[in-house]
Amino acid sequence: MLTTVWIIQIISAVLLIVLVLLHSPKGDGLGAIGGAANLFSSQKSAEKGLNHVTYVLSAIFLVCSFITGYHLFH
């Protein structure tokens, strides 16, 4: 069973890395100086769905981490 939890944890970790890299940056950065901050704005529904998937995967990763830690130290 612990091997299954490890596999789920590794898969969720890799997917979390990919999802975090897919997120659009929240800050305006240097684009705010020239007024080009809204030039490349993304759709709100896509960002909302991406946030939801990221929250669910992070919860799965945390639960797997707690299960692994409990089995290793108990």
C-alpha positions as CSV (number, residue, x, y, z in Angstrom):
1,M,0.0,0.0,0.0
2,L,2.9,2.4,0.8
3,T,4.3,1.9,-2.7
4,T,0.9,3.0,-4.2
5,V,1.0,6.1,-2.0
6,W,4.5,6.9,-3.1
7,I,3.5,6.5,-6.8
8,I,0.5,8.8,-6.3
9,Q,2.8,11.3,-4.5
10,I,5.4,11.4,-7.2
11,I,2.7,11.8,-10.0
12,S,1.0,14.6,-8.1
13,A,4.3,16.3,-7.5
14,V,5.2,16.3,-11.2
15,L,1.8,17.5,-12.1
16,L,2.0,20.2,-9.5
17,I,5.2,21.5,-11.0
18,V,3.7,21.6,-14.5
19,L,0.5,23.3,-13.3
20,V,2.4,26.0,-11.3
21,L,4.5,26.7,-14.4
22,L,1.3,27.0,-16.5
23,H,-0.2,29.7,-14.2
24,S,-0.1,33.2,-15.5
25,P,2.0,35.7,-13.5
26,K,-0.1,37.8,-11.1
27,G,2.2,40.8,-11.0
28,D,2.3,43.3,-13.8
29,G,6.1,43.6,-13.8
30,L,7.6,45.9,-16.4
31,G,4.5,45.8,-18.5
32,A,2.8,48.2,-16.1
33,I,5.2,50.9,-17.1
34,G,4.2,51.0,-20.8
35,G,0.5,50.1,-20.2
36,A,0.9,46.7,-21.9
37,A,-0.2,44.8,-18.8
38,N,-3.6,43.9,-20.2
39,L,-2.3,43.1,-23.7
40,F,-1.9,39.3,-22.9
41,S,-4.7,38.8,-20.5
42,S,-6.0,35.2,-20.2
43,Q,-9.5,34.0,-19.9
44,K,-10.9,34.0,-16.4
45,S,-12.6,30.5,-16.7
46,A,-9.4,28.8,-17.7
47,E,-7.5,30.4,-14.8
48,K,-10.3,29.4,-12.4
49,G,-10.2,25.8,-13.6
50,L,-6.4,25.7,-13.4
51,N,-6.6,27.0,-9.8
52,H,-9.1,24.4,-8.8
53,V,-7.0,21.5,-10.3
54,T,-3.9,22.9,-8.5
55,Y,-5.7,23.0,-5.2
56,V,-7.0,19.5,-5.5
57,L,-3.5,18.1,-6.5
58,S,-1.9,20.0,-3.7
59,A,-4.4,18.4,-1.2
60,I,-3.6,15.0,-2.6
61,F,0.1,15.6,-2.3
62,L,-0.3,16.7,1.3
63,V,-2.4,13.7,2.3
64,C,0.1,11.4,0.6
65,S,3.0,13.1,2.5
66,F,1.2,12.7,5.8
67,I,0.5,9.0,5.2
68,T,4.1,8.4,4.1
69,G,5.4,10.2,7.2
70,Y,3.1,8.3,9.5
71,H,4.2,4.9,8.1
72,L,7.9,5.8,8.2
73,F,7.9,7.1,11.8
74,H,5.3,4.9,13.4
